[in-house]
């Protein structure tokens, strides 16, 4: 074999290797692109046994905080009334007057949006109302005459207070005077006999 033939073979072999490398590189890039495209279009099925819970944040109206005394602080929303707030929080709108006194409000009907209202426990309101009742002017130093009322179906404490004492603002007095027969003010039963102070002359 002549030198020219050997050189031709070497050159041909080199060209073959070069072309083979180009072809391999081309298919390698193409395969990467195909995998990338497929990967971007494939959505994985949800994992069995897992549930994604979506919950909305609590509304501003339900967010409550406490002051240093342990009272719940309610932030007044547009259109709210003190009676409505007491009905939602205590289940008795008749406590509005007691809550107004607790917050030193001049007018229980004059509350403003975003105003902070302290809502103490029912027991704290009872104690405050009783203290106020017991520290009336000297005319009350006479012995207080008591009347009785028998609870009927559908009665509420605020309605009873309105009937027997002329105002629902004295609901707390009614509650405190009848703790022995009504340990839970939220559960009054027909047939209960409640005491209430009769008006003094």
C-alpha positions in Angstrom: 0.0 0.0 0.0 1.4 3.3 -1.0 1.8 6.3 1.3 -0.9 8.2 -0.5 -3.4 5.4 0.1 -2.5 5.3 3.8 -3.0 9.0 4.0 -6.3 8.8 2.3 -7.5 6.2 4.7 -6.4 8.2 7.8 -8.2 11.3 6.4 -11.3 9.3 5.7 -11.3 7.7 9.1 -10.8 11.2 10.7 -13.8 12.6 8.7 -15.9 9.6 9.8 -15.2 10.2 13.5 -15.9 14.0 13.1 -19.2 13.4 11.3 -20.2 10.8 14.0 -19.5 13.3 16.7 -21.7 15.9 15.0 -24.5 13.5 14.7 -24.3 12.3 18.3 -24.2 15.9 19.5 -27.3 16.8 17.4 -29.3 13.9 18.8 -28.1 14.7 22.3 -29.4 18.3 22.1 -32.7 17.2 20.5 -33.3 14.7 23.2 -32.7 17.3 25.9 -35.1 19.7 24.2 -37.8 17.0 23.9 -37.5 16.1 27.6 -37.7 19.7 28.6 -40.8 20.3 26.5 -42.5 17.2 27.8 -41.6 18.1 31.4 -43.2 21.5 31.1 -46.5 20.1 29.9 -46.9 17.1 32.2 -48.8 17.8 35.4 -48.2 15.4 38.3 -51.3 13.6 39.8 -52.1 14.5 43.4 -50.5 12.4 46.0 -52.9 10.0 47.6 -53.9 10.8 51.1 -53.1 14.5 51.0 -55.6 17.2 51.0 -55.0 20.9 50.4 -57.0 23.0 52.8 -57.9 26.4 51.7 -59.3 28.8 54.3 -60.0 32.5 54.2 -58.6 34.7 56.9 -61.0 35.6 59.7 -63.2 38.6 59.1 -62.3 41.8 60.9 -65.5 41.5 62.8 -64.6 38.3 64.5 -61.1 39.3 65.5 -61.0 39.7 69.3 -58.2 40.7 71.7 -58.0 41.1 75.4 -57.1 44.1 77.6 -55.0 43.9 80.8 -58.2 43.2 82.8 -59.0 40.1 80.7 -61.9 41.7 78.9 -62.6 40.8 75.3 -62.2 43.8 73.0 -64.7 44.1 70.2 -64.0 46.5 67.4 -67.2 48.1 66.2 -68.1 47.5 62.5 -70.2 49.6 60.3 -73.9 49.3 61.2 -73.4 47.6 64.5 -75.3 48.6 67.7 -74.4 47.9 71.3 -77.5 45.8 71.7 -76.6 43.7 68.7 -73.0 43.2 70.0 -74.4 42.1 73.4 -76.9 39.7 71.7 -74.0 38.1 69.7 -71.5 37.9 72.6 -73.7 37.2 75.6 -77.0 36.0 74.0 -78.9 38.9 75.7 -79.3 42.3 74.2 -80.5 43.6 77.5 -76.9 43.8 78.8 -76.2 46.8 76.5 -76.7 49.3 79.3 -74.4 47.4 81.7 -71.7 47.2 78.9 -72.2 50.9 78.3 -71.6 51.7 81.9 -68.6 49.3 82.0 -67.1 51.3 79.1 -68.1 54.6 80.6 -70.2 55.5 77.5 -72.5 58.4 77.9 -75.0 57.0 75.4 -75.3 53.3 74.7 -76.7 54.1 71.3 -73.8 56.3 70.2 -71.0 54.0 69.3 -68.8 54.6 66.2 -67.1 52.4 63.6 -63.7 51.0 64.8 -64.5 52.0 68.4 -63.1 49.5 70.9 -65.7 48.1 73.3 -64.6 46.1 76.3 -66.7 43.0 76.9 -66.1 41.6 80.4 -67.5 38.3 81.6 -71.1 38.0 82.5 -70.2 37.6 86.2 -68.2 40.8 86.1 -71.2 42.7 84.7 -73.4 41.2 87.3 -71.1 42.3 90.1 -70.8 45.8 88.7 -74.6 46.2 88.3 -75.3 44.8 91.8 -72.7 47.2 93.3 -74.4 50.1 91.5 -77.8 48.9 92.7 -76.7 48.5 96.3 -75.1 51.9 96.4 -78.1 54.0 95.4 -79.1 57.2 97.3 -80.1 56.9 101.0 -83.8 56.3 100.1 -82.8 52.7 99.3 -81.6 52.1 102.9 -85.2 51.0 103.7 -85.9 47.3 103.5 -86.6 46.4 99.8 -89.9 44.6 99.2 -89.6 41.7 96.8 -92.0 40.4 94.2 -92.0 37.1 92.3 -92.5 36.1 88.7 -93.0 32.7 87.3 -91.1 32.1 84.0 -93.3 31.3 81.0 -92.4 29.5 77.7 -90.5 31.9 75.4 -89.5 34.3 78.2 -86.0 35.9 78.2 -84.4 37.6 81.1 -84.4 41.0 79.4 -88.1 40.7 78.6 -88.9 39.6 82.2 -86.9 42.6 83.5 -88.9 44.9 81.3 -92.1 43.4 82.5 -91.5 43.4 86.2 -89.1 46.3 86.7 -90.1 48.5 83.8 -86.7 48.3 82.0 -84.4 45.7 80.5 -81.5 47.6 81.9 -82.0 45.9 85.3 -81.4 42.4 83.8 -78.3 42.0 85.9 -80.1 42.7 89.1 -82.6 40.0 88.2 -79.8 37.6 87.5 -77.9 38.2 90.8 -81.0 38.0 93.0 -81.9 34.6 91.6 -78.6 32.7 91.5 -80.0 30.0 93.8 -82.8 29.0 91.4 -81.0 30.1 88.2 -77.3 29.1 88.3 -77.0 29.5 84.5 -78.6 32.7 83.2 -78.5 31.3 79.7 -80.8 28.4 80.7 -84.0 29.6 82.2 -86.9 27.1 82.3 -90.7 27.6 82.4 -91.9 27.3 85.9 -88.9 28.9 87.6 -90.0 31.5 90.2 -87.8 34.6 90.1 -87.6 37.3 92.7 -87.3 41.0 91.8 -87.3 44.2 93.8 -90.6 46.1 94.0 -90.4 49.9 93.4 -90.2 51.9 96.5 -92.6 54.7 97.3 
